[in-house]
């Protein structure tokens, strides 16, 4: 991806991560730019993601069912009260 392609995609995304909406971090850091996310089967570029979102998708093996299950889990256990007794 060229710098111009990156800038065009970033502009199309409103200047933020396509998942969480966070902007790229400050200049001179390892997260100054967003990561180019792609479909690992087809190689097609999907968008620009921050490091956390890009890593998260990878850890969930880019599987929407796993992500939905994780979201449902967080919703079920979203209150401040623990659902299991602490050890």
C-alpha positions as a printed Julia matrix, in Angstrom:
87×3 Matrix{Float64}:
   0.0     0.0    0.0
   1.39    3.36  -0.95
   1.29    6.34   1.35
  -1.35    7.94  -0.93
  -3.51    4.77  -0.77
  -3.16    4.73   3.02
  -4.15    8.39   3.29
  -7.16    7.88   0.98
  -8.38    4.87   2.97
  -7.81    6.67   6.27
  -9.77    9.66   4.95
 -12.6     7.35   3.78
 -12.75    5.92   7.34
 -12.96    9.37   8.88
  -9.37    9.25  10.12
 -10.01    6.51  12.7
  -9.83    2.73  13.24
 -12.61    1.0   11.29
 -13.56   -1.05  14.38
 -13.19    1.01  17.55
 -13.1     4.53  16.15
  -9.82    5.54  17.79
  -7.5     7.78  15.79
  -3.88    6.82  15.11
  -1.6     7.64  18.03
   1.04   10.35  18.11
   3.85   10.84  15.63
   7.05    8.93  16.23
   5.42    6.0   18.04
   4.95    2.43  16.86
   1.21    3.13  16.59
   1.5     6.38  14.63
  -0.25    4.66  11.72
  -3.13    2.21  11.62
  -2.56   -1.34  10.38
  -3.76   -2.46   6.96
  -6.17   -5.3    7.72
  -6.81   -7.97   5.09
  -8.74  -11.16   4.55
  -6.23  -13.97   5.11
  -7.94  -16.27   2.6
  -8.38  -13.89  -0.33
  -5.75  -11.3    0.54
  -8.29   -8.5   -0.06
  -7.73   -5.37   2.0
 -10.59   -4.72   4.43
  -9.59   -1.48   6.11
  -7.29    0.21   8.57
  -7.29   -0.92  12.2
  -5.47    0.1   15.35
  -3.04   -2.47  16.75
  -5.47   -3.63  19.44
  -8.35   -4.26  17.03
  -6.09   -5.87  14.42
  -4.58   -8.19  17.02
  -8.0    -8.95  18.51
  -9.41  -10.07  15.18
  -6.4   -12.3   14.67
  -6.71  -13.83  18.13
 -10.34  -14.61  17.37
  -9.14  -16.21  14.11
 -11.2   -13.7   12.05
 -14.24  -15.8   12.99
 -17.45  -13.76  13.3
 -19.11  -16.53  15.35
 -16.33  -16.33  17.95
 -16.62  -12.54  18.06
 -20.41  -12.68  18.47
 -20.02  -15.27  21.23
 -17.44  -13.05  22.97
 -19.76  -10.03  22.71
 -22.66  -12.07  24.14
 -20.42  -13.21  26.99
 -19.48   -9.62  27.81
 -23.12   -8.56  27.71
 -24.14  -11.41  30.03
 -21.33  -10.61  32.45
 -21.26   -6.86  31.98
 -22.3    -5.76  35.45
 -19.84   -4.93  38.19
 -21.14   -7.84  40.26
 -19.15  -11.04  39.75
 -21.18  -13.96  38.41
 -18.9   -16.45  40.18
 -17.5   -16.3   43.67
 -13.93  -15.07  43.85
 -11.3   -17.64  44.74
